[in-house]
């Protein structure tokens, strides 16, 4: 489930389509559980992924020396 949400966030896929992607995974016999079917659970996981990605980006920007100095 976490990997699916991460992929959706990285590829900028709206979470509106999350339910359809879960159905696709279920057709491929992937058991994702009942809670992960709805987009609200996906939104909470996406918020976590986005927050961590933002922290890494800010850390990467602030750790680099300014090229203009």
Residue pairs with C-beta under 8 A, 6 or more apart in sequence:
1 32
1 33
1 36
1 45
2 45
2 49
4 18
4 21
4 22
4 25
4 32
5 18
5 42
5 45
5 46
5 49
6 49
7 13
8 15
8 17
8 18
8 21
8 42
8 46
9 46
9 49
9 50
9 53
13 21
15 39
15 42
15 43
15 46
16 39
18 39
18 42
19 37
19 38
19 39
22 32
22 36
22 37
25 32
26 32
35 41
36 42
